Amino acid sequence: MAEPAGNELRFMGKITRHVTHEMTNVLAAVGENAALIQDVLSYSGGEAVSSHERISRAFRTIEHQIARGVELSSRLNRFAHGTDEAETAIDLNALLLQIGSFAERLAQLKSVGIRVAPDDRPLDLVGRPMSIQMAIFDCLEFILDRLEPHTTVVIKSRAIGNGAAAVDFSPEPSSQALEPDVETLSPRPQWTALEQSIERVGGRLTAEEPSCWFSLVFLPRSDIPIPQKES
């Protein structure tokens, strides 16, 4: 069942707002450190500035923020290309890393952390990239809204056999993982809406793993073959 275009556009807008906000922070940091360099150079007069610790630190900050800007821009570009094809092969591991990066600011606003632990093996799915990313982000946002500050949610991908794959959401410390549990959540409208979002991409939510809060399971598609990678 196809995801309504309006929902995908709203999801894209949400992600874009978070990423562009971070890009603004990157540019602000570059500008502030550039101004600092100008001030120090003006203050130092004819002194040799190459060994000046404040300048060295400012240059390190600039380099770090530029690298962040390049990474954010690259991820946003790949995200935007998710609408290019309705059905295509998807690298679940790479997709989780992308979603984790996009959600960093949302987690910071809630004083919680995100750690992505992709499977060591390639995990390929077939589906609509934008819809699958939206389903994973919906799960992550659902958890972030319910975690205590200074908790970290671990997002882990794994193969479960017969071409299926799962994404586990496991808050740390582990004492946060089982409160509230799925049975408590299932009658609530927010949980029902989340389940419906997952069902649209051919997935389902389970609570079979005792070590995690819940898992998002993607079942294999038999109607569209996964393209073989060249060796």
C-alpha positions, 0 to 999 in steps of 0.5 A, spaced: 500 500 500 503 506 497 504 511 503 500 518 501 505 523 498 502 528 503 505 524 509 512 523 505 512 531 504 511 533 511 516 527 513 521 530 508 520 537 511 521 535 518 528 532 517 530 538 512 528 543 518 533 539 523 538 538 518 538 545 516 538 548 523 545 544 524 548 547 518 546 554 520 550 552 527 556 549 523 556 556 519 555 560 525 561 556 528 565 558 522 564 565 522 565 566 530 572 562 529 574 566 523 572 573 527 576 570 533 582 569 528 582 576 526 581 579 533 587 575 535 591 577 529 590 584 530 592 584 537 598 580 536 601 585 531 608 583 528 608 576 533 609 570 529 602 567 530 603 560 527 604 557 534 599 561 538 594 556 541 588 560 541 589 560 533 591 553 533 584 551 537 580 556 532 583 552 526 581 545 529 574 548 530 573 550 523 576 544 520 571 540 524 565 544 523 567 544 515 567 536 516 560 536 519 557 541 514 560 536 508 557 530 512 550 533 513 550 536 506 551 529 503 546 525 507 541 530 506 543 530 498 542 522 499 535 523 503 532 527 498 534 522 492 530 517 496 524 520 492 527 518 485 524 511 485 518 508 488 521 501 489 528 500 489 534 496 493 535 499 500 541 498 504 538 498 511 545 499 515 546 505 511 539 508 512 540 507 519 546 511 520 543 516 516 537 517 520 541 517 526 545 523 524 538 526 522 535 525 529 541 528 533 539 534 534 532 532 536 535 527 541 539 533 544 533 537 545 531 532 549 537 531 553 538 523 550 543 520 546 543 516 540 547 510 538 547 506 531 550 499 531 549 497 524 550 489 523 556 487 520 553 483 514 550 487 508 542 488 509 538 489 503 531 491 503 526 492 497 521 498 498 520 505 498 526 509 501 522 515 503 517 511 506 522 506 510 526 512 513 519 515 515 517 508 519 524 508 522 524 515 524 517 515 527 519 509 531 525 513 534 521 519 535 516 515 539 522 512 543 525 519 544 519 522 547 518 517 552 525 516 555 528 520 561 534 525 560 541 522 560 538 516 557 541 513 550 537 509 545 541 504 541 538 502 534 541 496 531 540 492 525 540 485 524 538 479 519 533 474 522 533 469 516 529 468 510 530 475 507 527 478 513 531 484 517 529 487 524 531 494 527 532 493 535 531 500 539 534 498 546 535 504 551 541 504 555 541 503 561 537 497 560 533 499 566 529 503 561 528 498 556 521 495 559 518 501 561 513 502 559 512 495 555 508 494 548 502 491 552 501 498 556 502 502 549 498 498 545 491 500 546 493 508 546 492 512 539 499 514 538 501 506 538 496 504 533 498 510 529 505 508 529 503 500 527 499 503 521 505 507 519 509 500 519 504 496 516 504 501 510 511 499 508 510 491 509 513 491 516 511 490 523 512 491 531 514 486 535 517 485 543 520 478 542 527 480 544 527 481 552 533 486 551 530 491 547 524 495 548 521 493 541 523 491 534 521 493 527 521 487 523 521 488 515 519 482 511 522 480 505 518 482 498 517 476 493 514 481 487 521 485 486 528 481 486 534 485 490 539 487 484 545 482 485 551 486 487 557 486 482 563 482 485 
